[in-house]
Amino acid sequence: MHKLPAIEVQNLSKQYRIGALEKKNAHLGEQLRGLIPRLFSRDKKNTIWSLKNVNFTVEPGEAWGIIGRNGAGKSTLLKVLSKITRATSGTVVTRGRVAALLEVGTGFHPELTGRENVYLNGSILGMTKPEIKRKFDDIVDFAGVGPFIDTPVKRYSSGMQLRLAFAVAAYLEPEILVIDEVLAVGDLEFQKKCLHSVEEMKGGRTVLFVSHNLGAVKGLCQKALWLEQGEVKQSGEVNSVVQAYLSSVAEISKGDSIEEKRQGGTGLIRFTSIELRDQEGDERASFMVGEQMRIRADFSSQARVIDPAFCIGIIRGDGTVVSYLHSMAVGYPLSKVSGKGFVEVTIPEIMMMPGEYHIQLWCGAKRDRVVYDLVEPVARFTIISGPIMRSQLALDSRWGVIYIPASWNHQSEADGQSN
């Protein structure tokens, strides 16, 4: 007998009204005078559609990744599915108990203790007290909040609240688990535990996972839904959807833009085009940390040029030089070039921080300071966190240029022991 879908979404739309909030100390009469015109107003400028005609179906036991740029509607979709907010139009059907991890502290009463909140959440999910009691010790152990379990949750740190919330969601066994970027609050070790726990859930429970860590999405999910300005851009098998999203994140500047970005030079050699490709040879404008990148620059020389030198510079969006990949620095033999040709550099494993970058192209004489061509900025591209970068924290240009995996240790008077 065929099982019914765990989640069915048909023509789902969500509209928000934007504008100034009423003053808290306004008199009732003032509030009514402001309310009545708004009720009869049809000014569409005061509204925004966060979701527009979204359709998809999730089968029981499937894990779906929800991806897209900031503001695409991902969090709004999860809030509607979790019944935290109502849809403006369309239908949503969920079959089974739904547990949501959307914001730190969601579903917890701040005045209740951790113990009381565990039982409260279990009751909301429809579990009996004996069922919750059987799983209670596992929840506390996973969350690592044993000494504080009888302390009011309002005194917990955000990390402690997150650990307890995830443990409750994982061990009280909802049929549908909805996870937003909330895991970014946790430390690296706990994120690893959470992702491993979600991995074990696959096949047994239905999971919806919103994350900008596309490596985690590809590793955990079989399917993906890509939202763009509130609409479904693409859905289906996770690898194809993620690849399509990566290709759309940034535009590669090439072709006639080379001429527009040229900064000078004698013209004895001129760059004509540039391509960024991945390990499979597909042209890309976005790469994940840990992936391979190949940079190819085509050129044309007016005559035979003896001992030329080429340099491909990688520049961060704020102008910081990440690296100059210079043919002379590695002793690459370029005794002469003539006519049309190309140079290509392969970066076997990207270790740059997530962010926006561009390429600078330079060629000149090997033995003097003559510049044949200089092109900048060209071939803008984006680096996105990937499987090698376990953290979903907001790592960006503030933290430097190169991503360096490192382990940490500490000791202080606060704990008196190494960790």
C-alpha positions in Angstrom: 0.0 0.0 0.0 1.4 3.3 -1.1 2.0 5.8 1.8 0.6 9.3 1.6 3.2 12.1 1.3 4.6 13.4 4.6 4.3 17.0 3.3 2.2 18.4 0.5 2.4 22.1 -0.5 0.2 23.5 -3.2 0.2 27.1 -4.5 1.5 28.4 -1.2 1.9 32.2 -0.9 2.6 34.4 2.0 2.2 38.2 2.0 3.5 40.6 4.6 2.5 44.2 5.1 5.4 46.6 5.4 5.3 50.1 6.9 5.7 52.0 10.2 4.5 50.5 13.4 1.9 52.2 15.6 3.3 54.2 18.5 2.8 52.2 21.7 1.4 55.2 23.6 -1.1 56.2 20.9 -4.6 56.7 22.1 -7.3 54.3 21.0 -8.9 56.9 18.8 -5.6 57.6 17.0 -5.0 53.8 16.5 -8.5 53.4 15.0 -8.0 56.4 12.7 -4.8 54.8 11.4 -6.3 51.3 11.2 -9.5 52.1 9.2 -7.7 53.6 6.1 -5.3 50.6 6.0 -8.2 48.1 6.0 -9.7 49.7 2.9 -6.4 50.6 1.2 -5.4 48.6 -1.8 -1.9 50.1 -2.1 0.3 47.2 -3.1 3.4 49.2 -2.3 2.8 48.5 1.4 3.0 44.7 0.9 5.6 42.2 0.0 5.3 38.5 -1.1 7.7 36.4 0.8 6.4 33.2 -0.9 4.6 33.0 -4.3 2.9 29.9 -5.6 5.2 27.4 -4.0 4.6 23.7 -4.9 6.4 20.6 -3.8 5.8 17.2 -2.2 8.0 15.3 0.3 7.6 11.6 0.8 8.0 9.9 4.2 11.6 9.4 5.2 13.0 11.9 2.7 15.6 14.5 3.6 15.2 17.8 1.7 17.6 20.8 1.7 16.1 24.2 1.3 18.6 26.5 -0.4 18.7 30.1 -1.7 20.0 33.5 -1.1 19.2 35.5 2.0 15.6 36.8 1.7 14.6 34.1 -0.7 11.8 32.9 1.7 13.4 29.8 3.2 12.7 30.7 6.8 9.2 31.9 6.0 8.5 28.5 4.3 9.6 26.6 7.4 7.5 28.8 9.7 4.4 28.1 7.6 5.1 24.4 7.6 5.6 24.5 11.4 2.3 26.4 11.8 4.1 29.3 13.5 2.6 31.7 10.8 -0.3 31.3 8.5 -0.2 31.2 4.8 -2.0 34.0 2.8 -3.2 31.5 0.3 -2.6 27.9 -0.8 -2.7 24.7 1.2 -0.1 22.9 3.4 -0.7 19.3 4.6 1.7 17.7 7.1 1.2 14.1 8.2 2.8 13.4 11.5 4.2 15.2 14.5 6.3 18.2 13.5 9.3 19.4 15.6 10.9 22.7 14.5 14.3 24.2 15.3 13.9 27.7 13.9 15.3 30.1 16.5 17.2 29.7 19.7 14.6 29.2 22.5 11.7 28.4 20.2 9.2 26.2 22.0 10.8 26.8 25.5 9.1 28.7 28.3 11.9 30.9 29.8 10.5 30.7 33.4 10.4 26.8 33.4 13.4 24.7 34.1 15.1 22.6 31.5 13.4 19.5 32.9 10.0 21.1 32.8 10.5 22.2 29.2 11.5 18.7 28.1 8.2 17.4 29.4 6.3 20.3 28.0 7.7 19.8 24.5 7.1 16.1 24.7 3.5 16.7 25.7 3.1 19.1 22.8 4.3 16.4 20.4 1.7 14.0 21.8 3.9 11.8 23.9 2.9 10.3 27.2 4.8 11.0 30.4 6.3 7.5 30.6 7.5 7.8 27.0 9.3 11.1 27.8 10.7 9.6 31.0 12.3 6.7 29.2 14.2 9.1 26.9 14.9 11.9 29.4 18.4 10.7 30.4 19.5 10.4 26.8 18.2 13.9 26.1 20.2 15.4 29.0 23.3 13.5 28.1 23.2 14.5 24.4 22.6 18.2 25.4 25.3 18.2 28.0 23.3 20.3 30.4 23.0 17.9 33.3 24.1 20.2 36.1 21.6 22.9 34.9 18.6 20.8 34.1 16.6 22.1 37.0 17.6 25.7 36.3 15.1 28.1 34.5 15.9 28.1 30.8 16.1 31.9 30.8 19.4 31.6 32.6 20.8 29.3 29.8 23.2 30.6 27.2 22.0 30.5 23.6 24.3 27.5 23.0 22.8 25.6 26.0 19.3 26.3 24.8 20.2 25.1 21.3 21.7 21.9 22.6 18.7 21.1 24.7 16.2 22.0 21.9 18.0 19.8 19.4 18.2 16.9 21.9 14.5 17.2 22.5 13.7 17.2 18.8 16.1 14.3 18.1 15.0 11.9 21.0 11.3 12.6 21.2 11.1 11.2 17.7 8.8 13.5 15.7 7.8 12.2 12.3 8.9 15.5 10.7 11.9 17.5 11.8 12.4 21.0 10.5 15.8 22.7 11.0 16.7 26.2 10.1 20.2 27.8 10.3 19.8 27.7 14.1 22.7 25.2 14.3 25.1 28.0 13.4 24.8 29.1 17.1 26.4 25.9 18.4 30.1 25.1 18.7 31.9 23.0 16.1 31.8 19.7 18.2 28.1 20.0 18.8 27.3 20.8 15.2 29.2 17.7 14.3 27.0 15.7 16.7 23.8 17.3 15.3 24.7 16.6 11.7 25.6 13.0 12.6 22.3 12.7 14.4 20.4 14.0 11.3 22.3 11.5 9.2 21.1 8.7 11.4 17.5 9.9 11.0 17.5 9.6 7.2 15.0 7.1 6.1 13.2 6.9 9.4 12.0 10.5 9.7 11.2 13.3 7.2 13.7 16.1 7.5 13.7 19.6 6.1 17.0 21.3 6.4 17.7 25.0 5.6 21.4 25.8 5.4 24.0 27.9 3.5 26.4 25.1 4.0 25.9 23.4 0.7 28.3 20.7 1.5 26.2 19.7 4.5 23.0 19.9 2.3 24.6 17.5 -0.3 25.8 15.2 2.4 22.5 14.9 4.3 19.8 15.3 1.8 18.5 13.3 -1.2 16.6 16.2 -2.7 16.6 20.0 -2.6 14.3 22.9 -3.1 15.9 26.2 -4.5 13.9 29.3 -3.7 14.5 32.6 -5.5 12.5 35.7 -4.4 9.8 33.6 -2.9 9.4 31.3 -5.9 10.6 27.8 -6.6 13.5 28.1 -9.0 14.2 24.4 -9.1 13.5 21.2 -7.1 14.6 17.6 -7.4 17.8 15.6 -6.9 20.1 17.4 -4.6 23.3 17.4 -6.6 21.7 18.9 -9.7 19.8 21.5 -7.8 22.9 22.6 -5.8 24.9 22.7 -9.0 22.3 24.9 -10.7 22.2 27.2 -7.7 26.0 27.5 -7.6 26.1 28.4 -11.2 23.7 31.2 -10.7 25.2 32.8 -7.6 27.6 35.0 -9.5 28.1 36.0 -13.2 31.5 35.4 -14.8 32.8 38.5 -16.5 34.3 37.5 -19.8 34.2 38.2 -23.5 33.8 41.9 -24.2 34.3 42.8 -20.5 38.0 42.0 -20.9 38.3 45.1 -23.1 36.3 47.2 -20.7 38.5 46.2 -17.7 41.8 46.6 -19.5 44.1 48.9 -17.5 47.0 49.4 -19.9 50.1 47.8 -21.4 51.9 47.8 -24.7 49.5 45.4 -26.3 52.2 43.0 -27.5 50.1 40.3 -25.8 46.4 40.8 -25.1 44.1 38.7 -23.0 41.0 37.7 -24.9 38.8 35.7 -22.5 38.8 34.0 -19.1 37.1 30.9 -17.8 36.7 29.4 -14.3 36.0 25.7 -14.2 35.6 22.9 -11.6 37.2 19.5 -11.5 34.7 18.0 -14.0 35.4 20.8 -16.4 32.1 22.6 -15.9 32.2 26.4 -16.1 31.3 27.9 -12.7 31.0 31.2 -10.9 30.8 29.8 -7.4 32.9 27.2 -5.6 32.8 25.5 -2.2 35.7 25.5 0.2 37.7 22.3 -0.5 36.7 22.1 -4.2 39.1 22.3 -7.1 39.2 25.5 -9.3 40.8 25.9 -12.7 41.5 29.3 -14.1 42.1 29.6 -17.8 43.0 32.9 -19.6 43.2 32.9 -23.4 45.5 35.4 -25.1 46.7 36.6 -28.5 50.1 38.0 -29.3 50.9 40.3 -32.2 54.3 38.6 -32.8 56.6 36.0 -31.3 57.4 37.1 -27.7 60.5 35.8 -26.0 60.5 35.0 -22.3 57.0 36.3 -21.3 55.7 36.1 -17.8 52.1 35.6 -16.7 50.4 36.3 -13.4 46.8 35.5 -12.2 45.9 37.5 -9.1 43.0 36.5 -6.8 41.6 39.6 -5.1 39.0 39.8 -2.4 36.0 42.0 -2.8 37.4 44.7 -0.5 40.6 44.8 -2.6 42.8 42.6 -0.4 45.2 40.6 -2.4 44.7 36.9 -1.6 47.5 35.6 -3.8 49.5 36.4 -7.0 49.9 33.1 -9.0 53.0 34.0 -11.0 54.6 31.8 -13.6 58.1 33.0 -12.5 57.5 32.1 -8.9 57.2 28.4 -9.7 59.7 28.5 -12.5 57.2 27.5 -15.2 59.0 27.4 -18.5 57.6 29.9 -21.0 60.5 30.6 -23.4 58.3 32.0 -26.1 54.7 32.4 -27.3 53.1 33.4 -30.6 49.7 33.9 -32.0 46.7 32.6 -30.0 47.2 30.6 -26.8 46.2 30.2 -23.2 47.6 29.8 -19.7 45.9 27.8 -17.0 46.3 27.5 -13.3 44.8 24.7 -11.1 44.0 25.3 -7.5 43.6 21.7 -6.2 41.8 22.6 -3.0 40.2 26.0 -2.3 41.1 27.3 1.2 39.7 30.8 0.9 37.1 32.1 3.2 33.5 32.4 1.9 32.9 35.7 0.1 33.2 37.6 -3.1 36.4 37.6 -5.2 37.7 38.6 -8.6 40.6 37.9 -10.9 43.4 40.2 -12.0 45.3 39.2 -15.2 48.8 40.5 -15.9 51.5 39.6 -18.5 54.8 41.2 -19.2 58.5 40.8 -20.0 60.4 38.4 -17.8 63.6 40.3 -17.6 62.4 43.9 -17.4 59.4 45.9 -16.2 57.6 46.1 -19.5 53.8 45.3 -19.1 52.1 43.8 -22.1 48.6 43.7 -20.6 46.8 44.3 -17.3 43.1 43.5 -16.8 41.2 44.1 -13.5 38.7 43.4 -12.1 37.4 40.5 -14.2 35.8 37.0 -13.6 34.0 37.8 -10.4 33.2 34.6 -8.4 31.9 33.5 -5.0 33.3 31.1 -2.4 30.7 29.2 -0.3 31.3 27.1 2.8 31.6 23.4 1.9 32.0 20.0 3.5 35.6 20.7 4.5 34.4 23.7 6.5 32.3 22.0 9.2 31.2 25.2 10.8 28.0 27.0 9.6 29.1 30.1 11.5 29.1 33.5 9.8 32.7 33.1 8.6 33.4 35.9 6.1 36.0 38.5 5.2 36.2 39.7 8.8 38.1 36.5 9.7 40.8 36.9 7.1 41.6 35.6 3.6 42.6 32.0 3.9 40.6 29.3 5.7 42.9 27.3 7.9 41.4 24.2 9.7 42.8 24.2 13.2 42.1 22.5 16.6 41.8 24.4 19.8 42.7 23.9 23.4 42.3 26.1 26.5 42.6 26.3 30.2 41.5 28.9 32.6 40.7 29.5 36.3 37.1 29.3 35.3 37.2 25.6 34.7 40.6 24.6 36.0 41.2 21.9 33.3 42.1 21.6 29.7 39.4 21.1 27.1 
